[in-house]
């Protein structure tokens, strides 16, 4: 479903993504992990056609990222980390605008939006009356997730999708992506909340400095590195083992 | 939560609404409502924006009413006035809106992963810019359409011809600004795009504002002899003259010079449109992607302390900024005046008329009977407007939500923040302009008595600088930019401008009667009392309600 071949992105002299190659089949939920600045968001932006790769290429649903970028965009959904929306539209106006960009007529679009409203416990009045700028962070995130899934894409990229969602919404969302994967959708899930990744994902890919560090099933990776949890494995791999001691030392500086 | 029902497969695209139409509708809505509207209800937002737009159109129409002074003038004189003023208004509007409309950073996360081409995005935005430009141009030219019919060398064809030339001018203006951005992007790259866009927008806005002040005066100077200038070589360098030539050629006297100017207008508009919307349109997509790319962490060039840190740690600023909150607000304001594109685009072009007006008055009065007294006194009075307007404009920011931190800090009211911002405006905007003005006055007429006439205005300056803070307002960067677009701001500015005229008028009268010294003493007393009263009232100000 997703094939990366030496995908590279350079910003001047800095290599953000360094010849990344991997394959993700349909129906898999992949945790895409890495420390800040590892190149996760850049990779996701390349795979969604938002920025052009410097070298290498990728195919999504058989469409080449460089040759058929519009087809790639039609087949992916993306929830960006920023959760940006046009704040001066109402929720409904925003979702209808997104539907129109994917060529979905108004009636089917409304029907589909209704399904999401019911799923996310959103109030229709809020969606039609309030501008998005007046929404809470969680509400806004629900709208962004809805906008990513509205056109029923076979591949969905989530960048910190749980940010702002309350506990119930987060539980519902996790169940949703697991069901979507069972229905054959490919989910790429980038997050720093590693226990969620460990529970939800079938496979984990860890990158650092733009390079692939580790790729495998979460339980197998944890077992093979004798690290106990994915979080410990992650800190071992990305040089975060000293963090606990440093945090203790730092906290001591607050003593009166 | 209920489980979602299985979604139907995507319908065929043939029955889908047009992407172009959706995008155009989106950008028009965003333009009318503004991009950030936290806390607004749908009902209130369009109404308030609609009202603002109606007020703006009314303001333009009223301003256009001044063309009645050109009743019975030849078509070319009337048209060059109308096109020059339209050019100024459209230039200002497009320059201030285009950067935000064309290269909005947040937009990348919302739209760039959708199946739309860069060209479709660009066209939708351009259509909206042109559409709103035409509304504004139409409102301004409304009176002119009728005045033109009464021109001695015109007829009933004037409104139609002038409407066509105005549309051409709107396209030329929009195309030129878009072209400048695209060329900046192509030649200077992503890292410098933001800074260059800011500089380009600032220069266009300042030039447009300055042009708006100068052109009517030039017209006043040329008077009825303006039609003779059609054949001047230099007039073909002025874009408004091209479109005025178009009017004159088709509905006026139709001299050879007019046809040449009309041809210049058509050719220039065609070239600009071809370059901006055709040839360089592909660069637009690349530009959007570039803005979306993470800026590489280049090592900082400077190793020493920043100039501003040095400045606030040496007297007199060190003494003036003893209060830590005022000092922090001073540094914040200074940083935004230097670095933030949105703030720079609001503040500097906003202050341009205040800068240009005194200089024009100085130049006009110079050499006239009675000397340059009014020009100097008026210039001094106008200086007081700089802190007043600067502080008003500095209230608005795209990052206004970050100002919540001020309320979270242990402060009983916003006054210390206001004082910090006020001092920054006095240091970085008012003082340089004061020195510039003194230099100009001195160069024109190096008499001490002339410079003394600056004093009445300067004495009032500290009070002017306190006025924005009354009632807990003028907290730096604390209001959404949409609130700064209110048409009422223009009316308020006219109100502010009356005061310097009154002060300079009184000062000249006192000077003529040889009572300038007494006048200054009385003014000093009144200003001191007012200053103390306002300072005391500011100390009592509490945070205004957030409701």
Boltz contact constraints between the chains, C-beta under 6 A:
constraints:
  - contact:
      token1: [A, 11]
      token2: [B, 296]
      max_distance: 6.0
  - contact:
      token1: [A, 12]
      token2: [B, 296]
      max_distance: 6.0
  - contact:
      token1: [A, 14]
      token2: [B, 296]
      max_distance: 6.0
  - contact:
      token1: [A, 48]
      token2: [B, 113]
      max_distance: 6.0
  - contact:
      token1: [A, 50]
      token2: [B, 112]
      max_distance: 6.0
  - contact:
      token1: [A, 50]
      token2: [B, 113]
      max_distance: 6.0
  - contact:
      token1: [A, 50]
      token2: [B, 292]
      max_distance: 6.0
  - contact:
      token1: [A, 51]
      token2: [B, 289]
      max_distance: 6.0
  - contact:
      token1: [A, 51]
      token2: [B, 292]
      max_distance: 6.0
  - contact:
      token1: [A, 51]
      token2: [B, 293]
      max_distance: 6.0
  - contact:
      token1: [A, 70]
      token2: [B, 115]
      max_distance: 6.0
  - contact:
      token1: [A, 73]
      token2: [B, 113]
      max_distance: 6.0
  - contact:
      token1: [A, 73]
      token2: [B, 115]
      max_distance: 6.0
  - contact:
      token1: [A, 74]
      token2: [B, 115]
      max_distance: 6.0
  - contact:
      token1: [A, 78]
      token2: [B, 113]
      max_distance: 6.0
  - contact:
      token1: [A, 80]
      token2: [B, 109]
      max_distance: 6.0
  - contact:
      token1: [A, 82]
      token2: [B, 109]
      max_distance: 6.0
  - contact:
      token1: [A, 84]
      token2: [B, 106]
      max_distance: 6.0
  - contact:
      token1: [A, 84]
      token2: [B, 109]
      max_distance: 6.0
  - contact:
      token1: [A, 84]
      token2: [B, 110]
      max_distance: 6.0
  - contact:
      token1: [A, 86]
      token2: [B, 30]
      max_distance: 6.0
  - contact:
      token1: [A, 87]
      token2: [B, 36]
      max_distance: 6.0
  - contact:
      token1: [A, 87]
      token2: [B, 37]
      max_distance: 6.0
  - contact:
      token1: [A, 88]
      token2: [B, 30]
      max_distance: 6.0
  - contact:
      token1: [A, 88]
      token2: [B, 33]
      max_distance: 6.0
  - contact:
      token1: [A, 88]
      token2: [B, 34]
      max_distance: 6.0
  - contact:
      token1: [A, 88]
      token2: [B, 37]
      max_distance: 6.0
  - contact:
      token1: [A, 90]
      token2: [B, 42]
      max_distance: 6.0
  - contact:
      token1: [A, 97]
      token2: [B, 22]
      max_distance: 6.0
  - contact:
      token1: [A, 97]
      token2: [B, 26]
      max_distance: 6.0
  - contact:
      token1: [A, 100]
      token2: [B, 17]
      max_distance: 6.0
  - contact:
      token1: [A, 100]
      token2: [B, 22]
      max_distance: 6.0
  - contact:
      token1: [A, 101]
      token2: [B, 19]
      max_distance: 6.0
  - contact:
      token1: [A, 101]
      token2: [B, 114]
      max_distance: 6.0
  - contact:
      token1: [A, 101]
      token2: [B, 116]
      max_distance: 6.0
  - contact:
      token1: [A, 103]
      token2: [B, 13]
      max_distance: 6.0
  - contact:
      token1: [A, 103]
      token2: [B, 16]
      max_distance: 6.0
  - contact:
      token1: [A, 105]
      token2: [B, 15]
      max_distance: 6.0
  - contact:
      token1: [A, 105]
      token2: [B, 16]
      max_distance: 6.0
  - contact:
      token1: [A, 108]
      token2: [B, 11]
      max_distance: 6.0
  - contact:
      token1: [A, 112]
      token2: [B, 7]
      max_distance: 6.0
  - contact:
      token1: [A, 115]
      token2: [B, 4]
      max_distance: 6.0
  - contact:
      token1: [A, 115]
      token2: [B, 5]
      max_distance: 6.0
  - contact:
      token1: [A, 118]
      token2: [B, 2]
      max_distance: 6.0
  - contact:
      token1: [A, 119]
      token2: [B, 1]
      max_distance: 6.0
  - contact:
      token1: [A, 119]
      token2: [B, 4]
      max_distance: 6.0
  - contact:
      token1: [A, 129]
      token2: [B, 42]
      max_distance: 6.0
  - contact:
      token1: [A, 131]
      token2: [B, 37]
      max_distance: 6.0
  - contact:
      token1: [A, 131]
      token2: [B, 40]
      max_distance: 6.0
  - contact:
      token1: [A, 131]
      token2: [B, 42]
      max_distance: 6.0
  - contact:
      token1: [A, 131]
      token2: [B, 45]
      max_distance: 6.0
  - contact:
      token1: [A, 133]
      token2: [B, 36]
      max_distance: 6.0
  - contact:
      token1: [A, 133]
      token2: [B, 37]
      max_distance: 6.0
  - contact:
      token1: [A, 133]
      token2: [B, 38]
      max_distance: 6.0
  - contact:
      token1: [A, 134]
      token2: [B, 39]
      max_distance: 6.0
  - contact:
      token1: [A, 152]
      token2: [B, 7]
      max_distance: 6.0
  - contact:
      token1: [A, 172]
      token2: [B, 1]
      max_distance: 6.0
